[in-house]
Amino acid sequence: MGNRVKRITDVGTAGIELVFDNTDGGAGGEYAKFGQISVKRQVSRDGQSSYFLNGGRCRRRDIQDLFLGTGLGPRSYAIIE
């Protein structure tokens, strides 16, 4: 069989992106015009986080404001169906 070792490259970052259907315009505000809303978080090895809304960099507070009044929040399980 030989010595076959697959090396994993250490990238030093992890990320998650959630894409929400907004075809009904339910998000309101400046995001009402988008059919989908993308929310992304990247975390680096040193613990720094970067946040993105529809591909543009934003603050964590911007994401919290987007979900304000929806029932979704930092301690909510409503996002899991």
C-alpha positions as CSV (number, residue, x, y, z in Angstrom):
1,M,0.0,0.0,0.0
2,G,2.9,2.4,0.6
3,N,3.0,5.4,2.8
4,R,0.2,7.6,1.7
5,V,-0.4,10.4,4.0
6,K,-2.7,13.2,3.0
7,R,-1.6,16.5,4.4
8,I,-4.1,19.0,5.6
9,T,-3.3,22.6,5.0
10,D,-3.7,24.8,8.1
11,V,-5.7,27.8,6.9
12,G,-6.2,29.4,10.3
13,T,-9.8,30.6,9.6
14,A,-13.3,29.1,9.8
15,G,-16.5,30.5,8.5
16,I,-20.2,30.0,8.1
17,E,-22.7,31.6,5.8
18,L,-26.5,31.4,6.1
19,V,-28.7,32.5,3.1
20,F,-32.2,33.5,3.9
21,D,-35.1,33.7,1.4
22,N,-36.5,37.2,1.3
23,T,-38.7,37.1,-1.8
24,D,-41.6,38.5,0.2
25,G,-39.4,41.5,1.3
26,G,-40.1,40.6,5.0
27,A,-36.6,41.8,6.1
28,G,-37.7,45.4,5.7
29,G,-35.4,48.4,5.6
30,E,-32.6,48.5,3.1
31,Y,-32.7,44.7,2.7
32,A,-36.3,44.5,1.6
33,K,-35.3,44.9,-2.0
34,F,-33.1,41.7,-2.0
35,G,-34.6,38.3,-2.8
36,Q,-32.0,36.6,-0.6
37,I,-30.0,37.8,2.3
38,S,-26.6,36.3,3.1
39,V,-25.2,36.5,6.6
40,K,-21.6,35.4,7.0
41,R,-19.1,35.2,9.9
42,Q,-15.4,34.3,9.6
43,V,-13.3,33.6,12.7
44,S,-9.5,33.6,12.6
45,R,-7.2,31.5,14.7
46,D,-6.5,34.5,17.0
47,G,-10.3,34.9,17.8
48,Q,-11.0,37.9,15.6
49,S,-14.3,37.8,13.8
50,S,-15.4,39.4,10.5
51,Y,-19.0,39.8,9.6
52,F,-20.6,40.2,6.2
53,L,-24.1,41.0,4.9
54,N,-24.7,40.2,1.2
55,G,-21.0,40.0,0.7
56,G,-20.2,43.4,2.2
57,R,-18.3,43.7,5.4
58,C,-20.3,45.0,8.4
59,R,-20.4,45.1,12.1
60,R,-21.9,42.4,14.4
61,R,-24.4,45.0,15.5
62,D,-25.6,45.4,11.9
63,I,-26.5,41.7,11.8
64,Q,-28.2,42.0,15.2
65,D,-30.2,45.0,14.0
66,L,-31.3,43.0,10.9
67,F,-32.9,40.3,13.0
68,L,-34.3,42.6,15.6
69,G,-38.0,41.9,16.1
70,T,-37.9,38.6,14.2
71,G,-37.6,36.3,17.3
72,L,-34.1,35.4,16.3
73,G,-31.3,36.3,18.7
74,P,-28.1,35.2,20.2
75,R,-29.9,32.8,22.6
76,S,-32.6,31.7,20.3
77,Y,-33.2,28.3,18.7
78,A,-35.8,29.7,16.3
79,I,-33.3,29.5,13.4
80,I,-33.3,25.7,13.5
81,E,-36.4,24.1,11.9
